[in-house]
Amino acid sequence: MSAPTAATAPAGTDLKGGFAQVLLATIASTFGFWAWMSIAPLQKTYATEMGLDEGQISLMLATPVLVGALGRIVVGAMTDRLGGRKMFTIVLLLSTPAVLLVALAGSIQSFPLLVAAGFYLGVAGTIFAVGIPFSSAWFPPERRGFANGVFGMGMIGTAVSAMLTPRLAESIGYLPTHLIIAGALVAMAAIVWFFMRESPVWEPSRDKLIPKVAGALKLRVTWEMSFLYGIVFGGFVAFSTFLPKYLTTIYPEVDALGAGARTALFAAAAVVARPIGGVLADRFGPKVISLISLGGIVSLAYIVGQQPPEGIVTGTVFILMAAAMGLGMGAVFAWIGPSTPKDKVGAVSGVVAAAGGLGGYFPPLVMGATYHPETNSYWLGLWLLVLVGAFALVVAGMLKDVGRKD
């Protein structure tokens, strides 16, 4: 792994107000995640009204994840050039028509249009790549695990979507629900534009996009962290996307609203654990926290694969798995900051965030392809998660830590 090279703020630099700026970025990310995950909570409605099979459902759920993942590479590099204030505003505004297109597709019950809308909706998922370099610039290297952990709590948008979207659709209707989401994105973009400001230590990068990304790909830390983040964040995205489908299939007694509530709890557990993972990584080093995270994911995925009866055990296992994933997310991004050149933090973060999104793209497709209707089981897909997680545990154990902060 490359040596720590993250620059500290020049002596006398005033970073006052950084926490408030990171909180604003977190709220903006929350709205982006809500929009990004707005299809999944209504998957049963789409499946019923459009007559979708397992493969079509999986494609519908995975498409926004794919675009949101790959788009982070570009958005991360653009954030290095344009800054967080401009990029947050751009991403929020560009996501608004995507939500309206989803609303149209659902209203006319067009599956091809829904997939196309989901492709465009992936833009909302790129918002994560804006906040990491923005938040990092507001804190010194020894506190960037904390800063990125706080920003990462914007993932609560996943829980907001899982909890609110189906309830709003049931109470006020499908189309008004999406109009509310679109309006919230526009309002948040205006708030960002007028109240967000860049860190005084941030300097725009003048490197061209392709060389910028190519430079990030030449760094060993980029590939190491991409693999680990593909497991911890990818697992989170995959379960957040597919959990409503999983629960209503494996446990028929769970209805759409109940599945949404359980998915919201899953997302909330990861959100709470993420800043804790960042703080612990700052204190004890990111390697040991990553190992704890991966060990927990492997163990708990094995238990899920046994399909325990629906109830307290199942709920506890999913919440603990989400917490393990959250710890790992905080630890991985705490690993990036002190191990990456200052002018490449955005590009590296974008690539790593993209890897995390890609990690969430394939599992829903795999789960749909490996579903056994005779046994009503996804055991093969879950066993693949166990095996991949175990391999990641070995890889993480071989990496060099950046050291703990005593």
NORGIZI-V785968 format. One record per residue. RES is the residue in one letter. SS is DSSP state (@ for helix, = for strand, . for the rest). Layout:
((RES/SS) (RES/SS))
This chain:
((M/.) (S/.) (A/.) (P/.) (T/.) (A/.) (A/.) (T/.) (A/.) (P/.) (A/.) (G/.) (T/.) (D/.) (L/.) (K/.) (G/.) (G/@) (F/@) (A/@) (Q/@) (V/@) (L/@) (L/@) (A/@) (T/@) (I/@) (A/@) (S/@) (T/@) (F/@) (G/@) (F/@) (W/@) (A/@) (W/@) (M/.) (S/.) (I/.) (A/@) (P/@) (L/@) (Q/@) (K/@) (T/@) (Y/@) (A/@) (T/@) (E/@) (M/@) (G/.) (L/.) (D/.) (E/@) (G/@) (Q/@) (I/@) (S/@) (L/@) (M/@) (L/@) (A/@) (T/@) (P/@) (V/@) (L/@) (V/@) (G/@) (A/@) (L/@) (G/@) (R/@) (I/@) (V/@) (V/@) (G/@) (A/@) (M/@) (T/@) (D/@) (R/@) (L/@) (G/.) (G/@) (R/@) (K/@) (M/@) (F/@) (T/@) (I/@) (V/@) (L/@) (L/@) (L/@) (S/@) (T/@) (P/@) (A/@) (V/@) (L/@) (L/@) (V/@) (A/@) (L/@) (A/@) (G/@) (S/@) (I/@) (Q/.) (S/.) (F/@) (P/@) (L/@) (L/@) (V/@) (A/@) (A/@) (G/@) (F/@) (Y/@) (L/@) (G/@) (V/@) (A/@) (G/@) (T/.) (I/.) (F/@) (A/@) (V/@) (G/@) (I/@) (P/@) (F/@) (S/@) (S/@) (A/.) (W/.) (F/.) (P/.) (P/@) (E/@) (R/@) (R/@) (G/@) (F/@) (A/@) (N/@) (G/@) (V/@) (F/@) (G/@) (M/@) (G/@) (M/@) (I/@) (G/@) (T/@) (A/@) (V/@) (S/@) (A/@) (M/@) (L/@) (T/@) (P/@) (R/@) (L/@) (A/@) (E/@) (S/@) (I/@) (G/.) (Y/@) (L/@) (P/@) (T/@) (H/@) (L/@) (I/@) (I/@) (A/@) (G/@) (A/@) (L/@) (V/@) (A/@) (M/@) (A/@) (A/@) (I/@) (V/@) (W/@) (F/@) (F/@) (M/.) (R/.) (E/.) (S/.) (P/.) (V/.) (W/.) (E/.) (P/.) (S/.) (R/.) (D/.) (K/.) (L/@) (I/@) (P/@) (K/@) (V/@) (A/@) (G/@) (A/@) (L/@) (K/.) (L/.) (R/@) (V/@) (T/@) (W/@) (E/@) (M/@) (S/@) (F/@) (L/@) (Y/@) (G/@) (I/@) (V/@) (F/@) (G/@) (G/@) (F/@) (V/@) (A/@) (F/@) (S/@) (T/@) (F/@) (L/@) (P/@) (K/@) (Y/@) (L/@) (T/@) (T/@) (I/@) (Y/.) (P/.) (E/.) (V/.) (D/.) (A/@) (L/@) (G/@) (A/@) (G/@) (A/@) (R/@) (T/@) (A/@) (L/@) (F/@) (A/@) (A/@) (A/@) (A/@) (V/@) (V/@) (A/@) (R/@) (P/@) (I/@) (G/@) (G/@) (V/@) (L/@) (A/@) (D/@) (R/@) (F/@) (G/.) (P/@) (K/@) (V/@) (I/@) (S/@) (L/@) (I/@) (S/@) (L/@) (G/@) (G/@) (I/@) (V/@) (S/@) (L/@) (A/@) (Y/@) (I/@) (V/@) (G/@) (Q/.) (Q/.) (P/.) (P/.) (E/.) (G/.) (I/@) (V/@) (T/@) (G/@) (T/@) (V/@) (F/@) (I/@) (L/@) (M/@) (A/@) (A/@) (A/@) (M/@) (G/@) (L/@) (G/@) (M/@) (G/@) (A/@) (V/@) (F/@) (A/@) (W/@) (I/@) (G/@) (P/.) (S/.) (T/.) (P/.) (K/@) (D/@) (K/@) (V/@) (G/@) (A/@) (V/@) (S/@) (G/@) (V/@) (V/@) (A/@) (A/@) (A/@) (G/@) (G/@) (L/@) (G/@) (G/@) (Y/@) (F/@) (P/@) (P/@) (L/@) (V/@) (M/@) (G/@) (A/@) (T/.) (Y/.) (H/=) (P/.) (E/.) (T/.) (N/.) (S/=) (Y/.) (W/@) (L/@) (G/@) (L/@) (W/@) (L/@) (L/@) (V/@) (L/@) (V/@) (G/@) (A/@) (F/@) (A/@) (L/@) (V/@) (V/@) (A/@) (G/@) (M/@) (L/.) (K/.) (D/.) (V/.) (G/.) (R/.) (K/.) (D/.))
